[in-house]
Amino acid sequence: MMPKTKPFLADEHLRLYKTERKAYHALTDHQGGVLPQILATVDLDITPTDSDLGSTQQRAFEPFKVKGLLLQYIDDFNLWDIAHRCPRSQ
């Protein structure tokens, strides 16, 4: 098995973020009910200040961008416990 490199992980993170964002967009009518509501999208720039990249390159360099979704907190059971909390279908 090939070790996962940082560029691979950055690409994978971006792919998963885009997929989750699309899923929440498609399920907009269910947000705030059975699904948490999206409160905001997050785009955090963690480019090192001592980077050799110019300012234009830094803004476009995706591995230094952390993207995410800020979701509503729903006070209920954790999804890890779903097998114990939901009845099995017959």
C-alpha positions as CSV (number, residue, x, y, z in Angstrom):
1,M,0.0,0.0,0.0
2,M,1.4,3.4,-1.0
3,P,1.8,5.9,1.9
4,K,-0.6,8.8,1.6
5,T,1.3,12.0,1.0
6,K,0.3,15.5,2.0
7,P,-0.7,16.6,-1.5
8,F,-2.9,13.4,-1.8
9,L,-4.5,14.2,1.5
10,A,-5.2,17.8,0.5
11,D,-6.8,16.7,-2.7
12,E,-8.8,14.0,-0.9
13,H,-10.0,16.5,1.8
14,L,-11.1,19.0,-0.9
15,R,-13.0,16.2,-2.8
16,L,-14.8,15.1,0.4
17,Y,-15.6,18.7,1.2
18,K,-17.1,19.3,-2.2
19,T,-19.1,16.1,-2.0
20,E,-20.5,16.9,1.4
21,R,-21.4,20.4,0.4
22,K,-23.3,19.1,-2.7
23,A,-25.1,16.6,-0.5
24,Y,-26.2,19.2,2.0
25,H,-27.3,21.5,-0.9
26,A,-29.4,18.7,-2.4
27,L,-31.0,18.1,1.0
28,T,-31.7,21.7,1.8
29,D,-35.4,21.0,2.6
30,H,-34.4,18.5,5.3
31,Q,-31.9,20.8,7.1
32,G,-32.9,21.8,10.6
33,G,-35.1,18.7,10.9
34,V,-33.5,15.3,10.3
35,L,-30.3,16.9,9.2
36,P,-28.3,19.7,10.9
37,Q,-28.6,23.0,9.2
38,I,-25.5,24.5,7.6
39,L,-24.6,27.7,9.5
40,A,-21.6,28.7,7.4
41,T,-18.9,27.5,5.1
42,V,-15.3,27.8,6.3
43,D,-12.3,28.7,4.3
44,L,-9.3,28.9,6.5
45,D,-5.9,30.0,5.1
46,I,-3.0,28.3,7.0
47,T,-0.2,29.4,4.7
48,P,3.0,29.6,6.7
49,T,4.1,33.2,7.1
50,D,7.7,32.3,6.1
51,S,6.6,30.6,2.9
52,D,8.7,31.0,-0.3
53,L,5.5,31.4,-2.3
54,G,4.6,34.9,-3.4
55,S,1.3,36.4,-2.1
56,T,-0.6,35.6,-5.3
57,Q,0.7,32.0,-5.3
58,Q,-0.2,31.7,-1.6
59,R,-3.8,32.6,-2.2
60,A,-4.1,30.0,-4.9
61,F,-2.2,27.2,-3.3
62,E,-5.0,24.8,-2.2
63,P,-3.0,22.6,0.3
64,F,-2.9,25.6,2.6
65,K,-6.6,26.1,2.4
66,V,-8.7,24.2,5.0
67,K,-12.4,24.1,3.9
68,G,-15.3,22.9,6.0
69,L,-18.9,23.2,7.0
70,L,-20.1,24.7,10.2
71,L,-23.2,22.7,11.2
72,Q,-26.0,23.1,13.7
73,Y,-25.5,21.2,16.9
74,I,-28.2,18.6,17.4
75,D,-28.4,17.2,20.9
76,D,-29.0,13.5,20.2
77,F,-27.0,10.3,20.0
78,N,-23.7,10.0,18.2
79,L,-23.7,8.3,14.8
80,W,-21.2,5.8,16.1
81,D,-24.0,4.5,18.3
82,I,-26.6,4.2,15.5
83,A,-26.4,0.4,15.3
84,H,-27.5,0.3,19.0
85,R,-30.1,3.0,18.8
86,C,-32.0,2.2,15.6
87,P,-34.1,-1.0,15.1
88,R,-32.9,-3.3,12.4
89,S,-35.1,-3.9,9.4
90,Q,-36.8,-7.3,9.2
